[in-house]
């Protein structure tokens, strides 16, 4: 049966995403240092998706009381663009800003760009190799992913702490409307 995971299982998921993201980041750096820029970029994108899933997992219990919303959560958990969007949201949070509505569009552009790095394409006249990506772009992308990783690693130190945090977040917000949740997030970011 497909049921909402417990806070413990969600906390374990956060830790697994962290571990998998770290593995992708390390592999991307190895490939980058071997001048395999395209491959480094692709693996770094996988790390970004794993890190994006952490924010989604942390908010999963908000969907526990509603079957259709839980189905929506599961779909977003697997959606590449949504995982990248959650990563963009983390960038806003790291700057003490609310997530930006444009993050979905930015994530879609990143996803399309990564696909263009992965596959031989047909340009309407001939087949072409994947686009070349500049070394500077890869360095910037990997550094951004490492910053996101550190942000998550500093906040998600253990399964036990995550389980407690996820439970507390759910208890504090379970009966709140979207507008109330947005206001709570704004207050938290601005220190009110």
Secondary structure, 3 states (H helix, E strand, C coil): CCCCCCHHHHHHHHHHHHHHHHHHHHHHHHHHHCCCHHHHHHHHHHHHHHHHHHHHHHCHHHHCCCHHHHHHHHHHHHCHHHHHHHHHHHHHHHCCCCCCCCHHHHHHHHHHHHHHHHCCEECCCCEECCCCCCHHHHHHHHHHHHHHHHHHHHHCCCHHHHHHHHHHHHHHHCCCCHHHHHHHHHHHHHCC
